[in-house]
Amino acid sequence: VNGRAITFQGVVVDSLFLPSLGMIAAFLVVWLSLRSWKPAFATVLIINISLIWIRGTVGWACWLGIPVKERVYIVMVYIPIIVQAISFCLHFLHARSRAVRLVVLVTVMIAIFSFCGMYTVNIRQIAEVGFLAAIGTFYAWALARWFLPVMLDILGYQVDNSPVASSSWPVRYWQKVINWLIGKNQQWLAWRYSKPLALAQ
């Protein structure tokens, strides 16, 4: 019982702390890449809406009879959604041509099918993570595709269609920083939940 209580408390704390930390990182990445707070604010708003919709999807899934619950593993869903939302927004901000939109769409489809493959695993926790991550990927793409231009128009931000060179030092630097943060976050999550899950069993 104590193990389950600790696990539940950890879910509540981490569901608030980790997404907040991710949105702060997203704001800094976009702001330093484009030197404007407006696209950074729009990106954070898209991430926030995506995460809220993911939690709402859990309720709709339960109402429809799909065995999905908000467990400790839902924190693992937030990580790829935040990273993908940043990527989608930066792609649409750097170049809004039809070719770029097609490449992003293909990437989204690959990611969704990959996450859906996790739902076929007979381990419930992995299946739930795959189900929610697939839906969250679609949410992030749809918001970046259609909601981002609206937000930028409201904020009065003019999109520069010239792509950012991949060799520029801010792009290389922040790619390394993001990859390092993802690796450290995964290590921390594995250590954070190893003891509560052992007590719960």
Rosetta blueprint (number, residue, H / E / L):
1 V L
2 N H
3 G H
4 R H
5 A H
6 I H
7 T H
8 F H
9 Q H
10 G H
11 V H
12 V H
13 V H
14 D H
15 S H
16 L H
17 F H
18 L H
19 P H
20 S H
21 L H
22 G H
23 M H
24 I H
25 A H
26 A H
27 F H
28 L H
29 V H
30 V H
31 W H
32 L H
33 S H
34 L H
35 R L
36 S L
37 W H
38 K H
39 P H
40 A H
41 F H
42 A H
43 T H
44 V H
45 L H
46 I H
47 I H
48 N H
49 I H
50 S H
51 L H
52 I H
53 W H
54 I H
55 R H
56 G H
57 T H
58 V H
59 G H
60 W H
61 A H
62 C H
63 W H
64 L L
65 G L
66 I L
67 P L
68 V L
69 K L
70 E L
71 R L
72 V H
73 Y H
74 I H
75 V H
76 M H
77 V H
78 Y H
79 I H
80 P H
81 I H
82 I H
83 V H
84 Q H
85 A H
86 I H
87 S H
88 F H
89 C H
90 L H
91 H H
92 F H
93 L H
94 H H
95 A L
96 R L
97 S L
98 R H
99 A H
100 V H
101 R H
102 L H
103 V H
104 V H
105 L H
106 V H
107 T H
108 V H
109 M H
110 I H
111 A H
112 I H
113 F H
114 S H
115 F H
116 C H
117 G H
118 M H
119 Y L
120 T L
121 V L
122 N L
123 I L
124 R H
125 Q H
126 I H
127 A H
128 E H
129 V H
130 G H
131 F H
132 L H
133 A H
134 A H
135 I H
136 G H
137 T H
138 F H
139 Y H
140 A H
141 W H
142 A H
143 L H
144 A H
145 R H
146 W H
147 F H
148 L H
149 P H
150 V H
151 M H
152 L H
153 D H
154 I H
155 L H
156 G L
157 Y L
158 Q L
159 V L
160 D L
161 N L
162 S L
163 P L
164 V L
165 A L
166 S L
167 S L
168 S L
169 W H
170 P H
171 V H
172 R H
173 Y H
174 W H
175 Q H
176 K H
177 V H
178 I H
179 N H
180 W H
181 L H
182 I H
183 G H
184 K H
185 N H
186 Q H
187 Q H
188 W H
189 L H
190 A H
191 W H
192 R H
193 Y H
194 S H
195 K H
196 P H
197 L H
198 A H
199 L H
200 A H
201 Q L
